[in-house]
Amino acid sequence: MSIFTPTNQIRLTNVAVVRARRGGKRFEIACYRNKVLGWRSGAEKDLDEVLQTHTVFVNVSKGQVAKKEDLIRAFGTDDQTEICKVILSKGELQVSDKERHTQLEQMFRDIATIVADKCVNPDTKRPYTVILIERAMKDIHYSVKPHKSTKQQALEVIRQLKETMQIERAHMRLRFILPAKEGKKLKEKLKPLIKVIESEDFHEQLEIVCLIDPGCFREIDELIRSETKGKGTLEVLSLKDVEEGDEKLE
């Protein structure tokens, strides 16, 4: 997509348009493709890497520049750079149907990748391949939500897939070392959060090696900190308890 601005004949290429409406009027800015989301996430800090020009348009594709009085009426200023920042953060990124389809396909793959990375077959402890997770997502007719993060959607996919296949979050392996005085009492509070106790040793201190659901890690960490007043220790032995080799779905 190439655009000529008749006011100054600057040739704009690889344009992504961000649009906002203020006071019943439309305002647009011309950005570099793939940079808008980076700016919004905080990954890109340099405004010049995002904006093709510090100019506010009413129509980027026709090169129609916004009038000064309209900018002041809508934004309370005619500082084009500041107005660009407002539109960039609050405006709507314009994408074609083809671009939207490509973005949704990429998000679908990203969600499947996260699920495959976090999960195993609970019977074999083996991870599933990304391709197999993608197939399972299609089987349950999962629809990608473009405005939700892929991580949030991955957790939702895991919940839905549990209804149709053997899948669960891979367990974390932890070691607790608890003071003798609080150890036994604290163990009873920790029990509901522990999946499997692999070993337990009680001498001067209580030492437990166990498997937990990753979603319980923060609660366990806070419980040990508060109950032992910082005297207990929590060590992550492995982030994922998995067997070698990929799981296959026959």
N, C-alpha and C positions, 0 to 999 in steps of 0.2 A: 504494500500500500504506500503510495507516494502522494504527497500533498504539496501544492504551491500556495504560499500566502501572498496574495496580490499586493499587499501593503509594502512588503519589503523583499519579496521574492526569495525568502529563505526556504530552501527545499527541506521539507520534513519527511523523513523515511523511517520505517520500522516504528510507526506511531501507535501508542496506546492512548486512548482518550479517557479522561476522567471527567464526569459531568456532575454538576450540582445545580439545584434550582433555588433561587432566592428572590423573594418579592415578585413571584410570578414570572421571572425571567430565567433563561437557561445560560449557564456559564460553563465553559470547557477549558481544560488545559491539555497540552500535548506532552506526553511522557514517553520514555523509552520502555519498550515492551519488557516484561519480566522484572522491572525495577520497582513498580508500584507496591507489590506485596512485600518486597524487601524493605521499603521505607516504612510501611505500616507495622511490620514485625520488629523494626528496630535494627535489622541487620545492615541496612544501608543508611548512612548518616549524611552523605554528601548530596545536597539538593541538586547540584549540577549534574550528578550522575543519573538523576531521576527525570528532571525536566528537560525537554528539548529546547524550550525557550521560556523565559520568565514573562510570558505574555498570557493574558486572560482573553479567551475568545468567546464569542457567542456560538460560533460554528467552526471547529478546527478544520474540517475537511474542505470548507469553502474559504478558509483564511479570514473570516470575518471577526475583527477584533472588537472586544467589548468597549462601550463608551465610558469615559471617565465618570460622568454623572450617574450612570447606572451602577458602576462599581461602588461609588460612595453611598448611594441609596441602599444598595443590597448588603454591603460589607462594612460600611462606616469608615472606609478608607479607600484611597486609590493606589496604595502600595501594592503593586502587582505581585511581588515576591511573597508578601504575607498572605495575600488572597490565594495565591497558588498553594501555599501550605494548608490553608483551610480546606480548599477543594480536594487536595491530595489526601487529607486525612478523613474527610467526611463525605466526599463525593462517591459516585457509583462508577466503577470501572466498566467501560463498554467493551464487550467481547462478541465476536461473531459466533454463529451456531457451531461452526467447525472448531473454533478455539475452545468454546465451552465444552464440546464433546471430548476434545483432547485433554482438557484439564480434568474432567470427570474420570476419564480412563486412567490418567496418571494417579489420581487420588485413590481409585479402586485398587490399583497395584500397590500403592503405598500402604493402604489399610491391610491388604493381604500380607504384605511383608512384615508389618508390625505383629500381626496375629501369629504368623509362622515363627517369628523370633521369640515370642513370649510363651508359646503354648507347646504342649506335648500330648500324646495319647496317654492317658493315665494308667492304662494297663501295661504298656510296654516302656513308658518313659521316653519314647523316641519322638523327635520333632516332626511335624508335617512340612512338606515342601510348600513353597509359595504358590506353585501351579495348582497343587491340590486344594489349598485354601481358596484360591480364586474360583475353582470349579464349585466348591462347596457354597461359596457366597452367591454364585449364579443360581445354584439349585434352590436356595432359599429366597431368591429374587431380591437380594439386598440392593437398595437404592442409595447411592452416595448423596450425602447432604453437603453441598458446596460451601456452606457457611459455618460448618462445624469442623473442628480440628480432626486430623486423621487419627490421632491418639484416642480421642474421645469415641470416635466411631469404631475403632478397633475393639475397645472394651464392649461396646454394644454388639458388635459382630460375634465376639466370644460368647456372650450371653445367649444370642440367638442360635449359634451353632451347637451349643450344648444340648439343644432340643432334638438335634438330628444326627449327631455323631459323638464319638468318644473324644472329648477335648477338654483340657483345663489349663490354667496358667501353670507354667513350670514352677516347681517349688524352689524357694531359696533355702540354702543350708546355713544355719547360724550356730554360733557358740555363745552361751551366756555364762558369765562367771559372777555369781551373786554372793554377797556376804552371808555368813552362816546364820546370823540373827534374823535377817529378813527372808532368807532363801526359801524355806518351806512354805511360808505364807504367800510369798510372791509367786511361787510355782503354781499354786492353786489358781491364782488370778490369770496366769499366763496360759494355763491348760486349754481354755476354749479357743485360743488364738494359734495353737500349735497343731499341725497336721500329724506329725510323727516324731516321737522322741527316739533318737537313734542310740544315744548313750547318756548315762547319768552317773556322776561321781560326786560323793559328798564326804569331804574330810573337814578341813578348816573352812572351805568354801564349797558352795554348790556349783558344779559345772555341768551344763546340759548342752548336748549337740542335738539339734532338731531340724525338721523341715517345716516351713511355713508357707502360706499363700503370700505372694509379694504385696498384696493389698493390705496386709496386716502389719507390715514392717514398721510403719510410723507409729502405730498405736503401741506396739511392743516396745519400741525404743523410748517413747515418752513414759510408758509405765515403769520401765526399769530405772530411768533417770529420776523420776519423782519418788518412787518407793524406796530407792536406795540412797537418795540424796547425792547422786553422782558417784557413789562407791562401786556400783555394779558396772560390768563391762559387757558390751555387745559387739561381737565380731562376725562379719559376713565371710563365711568360708567359700561359698559359691553362689553366684547370682541365679544359676539355673541348674537344677538336678536333672540331667538328661543322659540317656544312653547314646552310644555312637550309632550313626546310620540314620537314614530318613525313614519315616513311617510311610507305608504305601496303603492306599485305599483300594481294595479289590472290588 
